[in-house]
Amino acid sequence: MPARRNHRGSSRIYCGECKCRRIGDRSQSSHLFVLSRYMCSRTKARLYTSYSLSFTETSSPTASHCLASQYRIMMEDINTVSTPKELNMEELELMVQWCTATYRSISRDDTVGWIWRVVVPREAMHYPFLMHGILALSALHLAFNNSGTTKESYLMIARSYRGQARVGLEKVKGKLNDSNSKAVFALYHILIVSAFALPLTIEPHQDQTPLDELCEVFRLTKALGDSIPAIIDRVKIGEMKELVESSDPPPRMPDTSRLAIMALNRMNAALARQDPGHESDVYSPTIKYLGESLDKLARGGEIMIVAFQWIFQIPPRFVDLLRERQPFALIVVGHFAVILHSLREHWWMGEWGARLIRQIGQQLDTESKQSMDWVLDATGCYIPPR
């Protein structure tokens, strides 16, 4: 049955295969429809080919045919003669990458996926710093999936857009309000994802370790997040609230992490009694916030936000103690690595958690290593002997 088109001026397009509405709902098609207004015929043909192929690879034959049919209908409605301007091909490619792949890699499921697919790009239309962040992460994703000169080219593009995003963010940080908070919140997390992804994408330095890389992520994140608590309070009451607090969490996991946090608090107190120089006032809030993050993880909270909120909350001095390789700081970060390990299926995280756990375990003495037992049980990781 051929596709049916609404001729009454509506932007909704109906698919004859599945009777579903695509334009006007929360689908990738809505973004491509907007972008298509700025394309020349040659660009449309290239986009149509890549768009169809991307869904042929990831979807069922019926679904991919449905999406391709929708796109053909959209192209029929575009008058190429009256096109006002031609979109930059680089930006077009990166936006298609975001709308078809990259946004999925930072979403736990469809309950928040539509926020990254619909709300965030919509905000980016009003705030260029967020648009630059989207383009940067999309370029980094393409770099991760390529090699050779193509990879290097995408890396250069990613660094350029990331620099522009950071400059724009600095300009708005002192002018936060209800209007721009959603864009700032989204960009914070896009930049942190980029910080985790970069070491996995570039050629690693010979002497660079997972702990060194994590300290660099902490440094970049702490520089970004001075105002994140106030932003989270604003986001909680808007359409992006599902990113902060899940309203319908999955069944509760066994929360053995509370026992682990209690053990860390006892160890912190014991070390303070044994050593007057032990900085328990730094470790106490660090452990408290880590317990909150692990509890949210057990309750099915948005896992990316769970991971990043702890980084925003830890005292700056804790990062210094980690750089100094203080044993207790290593043990605390080993527990945080459980959260990172739960994100391992995302391209931008990979085996960060397991690598951290292995390195930390090898730097601890036999007695201190026993404090990592819960970490090994929770992740299934193995610490090889030194």
N, C-alpha and C positions, 0 to 999 in steps of 0.2 A: 504493500500500500504506500503510495507516495507521501512525502512529508506535507503536512498542512500548514499554511501560513495564515496568520491573522491579518486581514487587510484593513482593520479599523484603526491603524495607527499605533497599536500596542507594540511595545518592545519585546513581548514574550513570543517565543518561537516554540512550536509543538513538534515533537518527533513522532513520525508515524510508526516507528518500530516499537517504542515503549510507552507512548502516550504521556511522556513526562514533560514538565515545563523546565526549560533550561535557562533561557534568558529571563531575568527577573528573579530567579532564585539564587542560591548560594553555590553556583557552579563556576568552573574556570571560564566557561564561555562568555560570561558577562564581562570579564576583563578583556578578553580578546575582542569582543564587540567594540568596546571603547577604544582599544588600541587601533582597530582596523580603520577607524575614521581618518587616521593620519598616515595610512600606508598607500604607496603607489601599487600598481597592479603587479609589478615584479616582486615586490616585498610580500604582497598577499599570497602569491603563489608559493614563495619559499616558506612562509609561515604555515600555510595550509599543509604543505608536505611534511614539515617537521612536527606539526601538531598531530596529524593523523598517525605518523609513525610512532610518536611517543605513547599514544594510547593503544596502538596495536601491540606494542611490546608489553604493556602493563595491564591491559583489560581484556575482557572476553570479546570474541568477534562481534557479537551483537552490540555490546556497549561501544566499541570503537567505531563501528559503522554508524551508530546513532550519533556520536559526537561529530564524526566527519560530515554527516548529513546536515547537522545543525550549522556547521561552519560554512558549508556551501551555500546554505540559505542566507546566512549573514552576509556573505560576499555578494550575493545577488542584490541585496538592498543597498549596497554602497555605490554611489555615483563617483567613479574615479576621476571624472573630469572636474568635479567641484571640490575635490579634496583640498583643504586649506593649506596643509603643509605635510611634509614627509618626515616621519619620526626617525630619529637617529637610529641606524641599524644596530649599533652596539647596545643602546638602551632597550630597543625592542627585543633583541635576543635575550637579554638578561631578565626582562620582565616576563617573557614567555617561560623562561627557566624557573622563575619564582612561582608563577601561577600553575605550573604543571608538575613541579618536582620539589623545589627547595622548601616551599612552605610546609610540605608534608614532613620534612625531616626535622622540624622543630615543633611538631604537634603530636600529642599523645594519641589522639583519636579524633573522630568527627565532631565531638562535642566542643572542642576548641580549634579544630582545623579550620572551620569557617572564619574564625577570628583572624587567623593569619592570612587566609586567602581573600577575605572580603574587607574586613574592618581595617586591617593594617594598610593595605594598598590604598584604601579610600583616604585614610589619614595622610598618607604619603603625598597625595595630590595637593594637600594644603601646606605640608611641611617638607621642604626640600631635603633637610638633614635626614629625615626618615627614608625618603626615596633613595638618597645616596647609600644609606645603610643596606637597604634591600638589594640594590644593584651590587654592592660590595660582596654580600654573602652569596648571591647568585653566581658571581664571577668566581668566588673561591670554591664553590661547589663544582663548577665546571672545571676549574683547575685540578681539583681532587680526582675527577673522573677522566683526566687526560694526561698526556705525557709529552716530553720533548718540548719543542718550541711553542706548541699550542698551550701547554701547561704554563710555561713562563709568561706567555702573553696574557692569559687570564689572571695570573698572579699580579702582574703589573696593573691590570685594570682594577683588580680587587683592592690593592693598596691605595690606588688613586681615589677611588670612591670612599674607601674607609677614612682616608685623611679628610676628605670633604665633609663626611658625616660628623667626624669628631670636631671639626672647626665649627660647623653649624650648631652642634650640641653645646659647645662652650658659650656661644653667643646667647643661647636661650636659657641656660641653666639659672641665671639670676632673674629670669622673668617667667617662672613657672606659674601656671594658672589652670583652671578647670578645662580650658580649651585645648592647651597643648600637652597636657599631662599624658594622654594616651599615646601620643606620638613619641614622647620622651621615653616612656616606659617600654614601648616596643623596641626602640632603638637601643636602649641599654642592653636588652637581652640579645638582640641581633649582634651587637658588638662583642658580647661575651662568648656567644657561639663562635664567632670569628676568631676570638682569642684562643679558644680550645682547638679549633680546626687548623689554624695556621701551622703549628708544629707537626701536624700529621700530613700536611700537604707539601711543605717545603722539604728540601734535603736537610736532614738533621746535622747539627754541628757535632763533631766527633766527641767533644767533651761535655755536651749537653745531656743532662739526665732528666728523667720525668719530674723529679723534685725541683730542679732548676726551672723547667718549663712551667710548673705549677706556680712557683713563686712569681714568675713573670705575668701569668694570668691574674694572680692576686693583685699585683701592682697595678696593672691596667684597669682592673675592675674597681679597686678602691679609689682610683683617680676619677672614675665615672660616677660612683654611687653615693656621694655625700647626701643627696637629696632624695634618695630612693624611698625612704620610709614615708615621707609626705606624699610622694607620687602614688605609692601603693594604696594609701588611704583614699585617694581620689578614684583610682581605678576600681576599687572594690564596689563602688556604687554605680558603675556604668556598664556598658555592654561588653566590656572586656573582663568582667569580674570572674568569669570562669577560669581565667589564667591565674588568678590569685587564690581563689577558694572554689573547690568543686562542690556544686550544690547537690550532686547525686553520686557520691563516691562509690567505687566498687566494694565488694565485701572486704571486711577488715582482715589484714594479714596478721599472723601471730607477731605480737609486738615485743619480741625478745630484746629489741634495742634499748628498752628502758633499763633492763638489767645491766647492759653494757655501759650505759650512761652513769648508772649508780656506781659501777666499778671505777669508772674514770674519776668521778667526784671523790671517792674514797682514796684513790691513788694520789690525787691532787692534794688532799688534806694531809696525807702521810708524808709526801715529799716536802710540804711546807713545814711540818714539824721537824723533819730531819735536816733541812737546809734553809737557813734564814734568807738566802738569796733566791730561793724558788719563787717565781712570780705568779703566785696563786691568784692574785687579783686580775691578771690577764687571762689565765686559763679558765677561771670560773665562768665568766660570761660566754667564752668560746664554747665550753662544754654545754652550757645551758641552751644556747642557740642551736648547737648541733643536735641536742636531744629533741628540740622542737621540729627540726627538719626531718629527722629520722621518724618521728611520730607522724608527721604529715605524709611521709612516704608510705608508712604502714596503712594509713587511712585512704590511700589512693589519691593523694593530692597531685596537682600538676607537677610532674617530676622535674622538669627543667627549672621551674620557679623555685621548687624546694631546694635544688642544688645551688642556685644563684643567690637566694636570699641569705644563706649562711655566709657566703663570701662577702656580701655587703655588710653583714652584721659583725664580723669578727673585728676585734681591736687591731689597729695597725701594728702594734707591738708584737702581736702573735706572728705576723709574717716575718718580722725580724728574727724571732726565736726559731722559726722554721728554717730560715736561711742559715742560721748558726748551727743547724742540725741538732738542736736540743732534743734529747731522747723523748721527753714527754710530749713535745710538740709533734714529733714524728708519729707517736702513738695516736694522738688526737686526729691528725690528718689521715692516718690509716683507717680510722673509723669513718671519716668523711668519704674515703675512697669507695665505701660500700654504695654510696649514692651515685658516684661516678660510674661504678661498675654496672649499676642498673640501667644506665644510659648507653651501654656499649653497642647496641644495635644501630645507633645513629652514626652516620659517617663522620660527623664532626667530633665524636667522642672516642669511638673505637675502644682500644684496650688501655686507655688512660688509667682506669682504676686498677686493673691487674698489674700494670707496670709499676704503679706507685706502691702497691702492696708488696711486690717483690723487692723493690729497692729499699723500702723502709725496713722490711724484715731482715734484710741482709746487713743493715746498719745498726741494728739493736743487739745488745748482748742477750745471752740465753734467758736470764730472768725477765728482762723487759719484753722479750719476744712473746712470753706467755700472755701478756696483755693484749695480744693480737688474736687470741683464740676465737673470740666471737666474730672478728672480721673474716677469718678463714672459713668458719662455719657458714657465715651469711653469703659468702661469694663463691665458695668452692675453690678459691685460689690456693696456690701452693708456693711456699717460700723455699727455694733451693738452698742447700747449705753453702756457707761461704767457702 
